[in-house]
């Protein structure tokens, strides 16, 4: 084989490798777009859950402030009557406890829902990454192995058949 033929073969192999890489990159782009389409619908519900939780916390804080103000107003109106103050305070504390329990339960259920959505999203992303690795990276490694074998074969075939006398003598001297 002359050098022109070898050069043509290597250029053809390089072009084939580039085409293969381009095809793989297009495949990765398609997988990434599909993943984006699957994840984007999950963002809306998660944001809604967080906004609902924030609103509920704001409502609870407002109610607690109003109850506190109401208790202060009742104390001022009642004056020195200790038993009336204690009764009013007990009633308000029962209401506050009920509101806080309700708010806590709602916030907990919303957080549980958000956690389930996030866990599902993480599981899907992990599965997608595993699929991409097994579907794209494994063939790339196989092609690299194939090219390494072809390169080794071409390297072996391109060596001349017999070594020169000087080279053979040098090898023998080194061996001894």
C-alpha positions as CSV (number, residue, x, y, z in Angstrom):
1,X,0.0,0.0,0.0
2,X,1.4,3.4,-0.8
3,X,1.1,6.4,1.4
4,X,-1.7,8.0,-0.6
5,X,-3.9,5.0,-0.1
6,X,-3.2,4.9,3.6
7,X,-3.9,8.6,3.9
8,X,-7.2,8.1,2.1
9,X,-8.2,5.3,4.4
10,X,-7.3,7.4,7.5
11,X,-9.2,10.4,6.2
12,X,-12.2,8.1,5.6
13,X,-12.0,6.6,9.1
14,X,-11.7,10.1,10.6
15,X,-14.8,11.3,8.6
16,X,-16.7,8.2,9.7
17,X,-15.7,8.9,13.3
18,X,-16.9,12.5,13.1
19,X,-20.2,11.4,11.6
20,X,-20.7,8.9,14.3
21,X,-20.0,11.5,17.0
22,X,-22.4,14.0,15.3
23,X,-25.1,11.3,15.3
24,X,-24.5,10.6,19.0
25,X,-24.7,14.3,19.8
26,X,-28.0,14.6,18.0
27,X,-29.2,11.6,20.0
28,X,-28.1,13.2,23.2
29,X,-29.9,16.4,22.2
30,X,-33.2,14.5,21.6
31,X,-32.9,12.7,24.9
32,X,-32.2,16.0,26.7
33,X,-35.3,17.6,25.1
34,X,-37.5,14.7,26.1
35,X,-36.2,14.9,29.7
36,X,-36.9,18.6,29.7
37,X,-40.5,18.0,28.5
38,X,-41.0,15.5,31.3
39,X,-39.6,17.6,34.1
40,X,-41.2,21.0,33.1
41,X,-44.8,19.9,34.0
42,X,-43.5,19.0,37.5
43,X,-42.3,22.5,38.3
44,X,-45.7,24.0,38.3
45,X,-47.3,21.8,40.9
46,X,-44.2,22.1,43.1
47,X,-44.3,25.9,42.9
48,X,-48.0,25.8,43.7
49,X,-47.4,23.7,46.8
50,X,-44.7,26.1,48.0
51,X,-46.9,29.1,47.4
52,X,-49.8,27.5,49.2
53,X,-47.6,26.7,52.2
54,X,-46.4,30.3,52.3
55,X,-49.9,31.7,52.1
56,X,-51.0,29.3,54.9
57,X,-48.1,30.4,57.1
58,X,-49.0,34.1,56.5
59,X,-52.6,33.4,57.4
60,X,-51.7,31.7,60.6
61,X,-49.3,34.5,61.6
62,X,-52.1,37.1,60.9
63,X,-54.6,35.1,62.9
64,X,-52.2,34.7,65.8
65,X,-51.6,38.5,65.8
66,X,-55.3,39.2,65.8
67,X,-55.9,36.7,68.6
68,X,-53.1,38.3,70.6
69,X,-54.6,41.8,70.0
70,X,-58.0,40.4,70.9
71,X,-56.7,39.0,74.1
72,X,-55.1,42.3,75.0
73,X,-58.4,44.2,74.2
74,X,-60.3,41.7,76.4
75,X,-57.9,42.2,79.3
76,X,-58.1,45.9,79.1
77,X,-62.0,45.8,79.0
78,X,-62.3,43.3,81.8
79,X,-60.0,45.3,84.1
80,X,-59.1,43.6,87.4
81,X,-61.3,40.6,87.3
82,X,-58.8,37.7,87.3
83,X,-61.3,34.9,86.8
84,X,-62.8,36.6,83.7
85,X,-59.3,37.2,82.3
86,X,-58.3,33.5,82.8
87,X,-61.5,32.3,81.2
88,X,-61.0,34.5,78.1
89,X,-57.3,33.5,77.9
90,X,-58.2,29.8,78.0
91,X,-60.8,30.3,75.2
92,X,-58.3,32.1,73.1
93,X,-55.6,29.6,73.7
94,X,-57.9,26.8,72.7
95,X,-58.6,28.7,69.4
96,X,-54.9,29.3,68.8
97,X,-54.1,25.7,69.5
98,X,-56.8,24.6,67.0
99,X,-55.5,27.0,64.4
100,X,-51.9,26.0,64.9
101,X,-52.8,22.3,64.8
102,X,-54.7,22.8,61.6
103,X,-52.0,24.9,60.0
104,X,-49.3,22.4,61.0
105,X,-51.3,19.5,59.6
106,X,-51.8,21.3,56.3
107,X,-48.2,22.4,56.0
108,X,-47.1,18.9,56.8
109,X,-49.3,17.3,54.2
110,X,-48.2,19.9,51.6
111,X,-44.5,19.2,52.4
112,X,-45.1,15.5,52.1
113,X,-46.6,16.0,48.7
114,X,-43.7,18.2,47.6
115,X,-41.3,15.6,48.9
116,X,-43.0,12.8,46.9
117,X,-43.0,14.9,43.8
118,X,-39.3,15.7,44.2
119,X,-38.4,12.0,45.0
120,X,-40.3,11.0,41.8
121,X,-38.4,13.6,39.8
122,X,-35.0,12.5,41.2
123,X,-35.8,8.9,40.4
124,X,-36.8,9.8,36.8
125,X,-33.7,11.9,36.3
126,X,-31.6,9.0,37.7
127,X,-33.2,6.5,35.3
128,X,-32.7,8.9,32.4
129,X,-29.0,9.3,33.2
130,X,-28.6,5.6,33.5
131,X,-30.3,5.1,30.1
132,X,-28.1,7.7,28.5
133,X,-25.0,6.1,29.9
134,X,-26.0,2.6,28.8
135,X,-27.3,3.7,25.4
136,X,-24.7,6.3,24.4
137,X,-21.5,5.8,26.4
138,X,-21.2,2.1,26.0
139,X,-21.4,2.2,22.1
140,X,-18.8,5.0,22.2
141,X,-16.4,2.8,24.2
142,X,-17.0,-0.1,21.9
143,X,-16.2,2.1,18.9
144,X,-13.1,3.4,20.6
145,X,-12.0,-0.2,21.2
146,X,-12.6,-1.1,17.6
147,X,-10.6,1.9,16.4
148,X,-7.7,0.9,18.8
149,X,-7.7,-2.6,17.2
150,X,-7.7,-1.2,13.7
151,X,-4.9,1.2,14.6
152,X,-2.9,-1.6,16.1
153,X,-3.4,-3.8,13.1
154,X,-2.5,-1.0,10.7
155,X,0.6,-0.2,12.8
156,X,1.7,-3.8,12.6
157,X,1.0,-4.1,8.9
158,X,2.8,-0.9,8.1
159,X,6.1,-2.1,9.6
160,X,8.6,-3.5,7.1
161,X,9.0,-7.3,6.9
162,X,12.6,-7.8,7.9
163,X,14.7,-5.6,10.2
164,X,18.0,-4.2,8.9
165,X,21.3,-5.8,9.8
166,X,22.2,-2.9,12.1
167,X,18.8,-3.1,13.8
168,X,19.0,-6.8,14.3
169,X,22.6,-6.6,15.6
170,X,21.6,-3.9,18.0
171,X,18.6,-6.0,19.3
172,X,20.9,-9.0,19.8
173,X,23.5,-6.9,21.7
174,X,20.8,-5.5,23.9
175,X,19.4,-9.0,24.6
176,X,22.8,-10.4,25.6
